[in-house]
Structures are given as structure tokens and as C-alpha cells.
Amino acid sequence: MKFETLILRGLFVACMLVCGLILAAMVTSKPTLAQLADTTSITSLLTSPPSSCALPVIDDMICVRASI
């Protein structure tokens, strides 16, 4: 067997081993859940509107507020 053939077969085995380890890590990993919002309910957010307009002041912009 030639030296080049041994090197290529060894490289192939090493690549297959690395790919197998990466695949096994992807399959067995457990993703953590991200909490994107507070525990505040939507009803409490809707019943208490902000006291001022959150938009920047520009010449012809109107800030619409709902009256409850």
C-alpha cells in the first residue's frame, strides 16, 4: 500500500469521526427555552396606557391614545 493511500484513508476516517461526533451532539442536545416577555399579562398592559407619547416629536406626527 502506498503512503498517500494510507494518509487519505486516515484523513477519511478522521473526517467521518468528526462528522459523527458533531451529528451526535446536535441530535442529543437539549435547547434551553428563552423567556422573551415578562410575566405581566396582556390585560394589565392594555388597561394601563402610557402617560406620554413614546414617539419622537416630529412636525406633523399625531400620537393617538385610547381613552378608557
Secondary structure by P-SEA (a helix, b strand, c coil): ccaaaaaaaaaaaaaaaaaaaaaaaaaabbbbbbbccccccaaaaaacccccccccccccbbbbbbcc
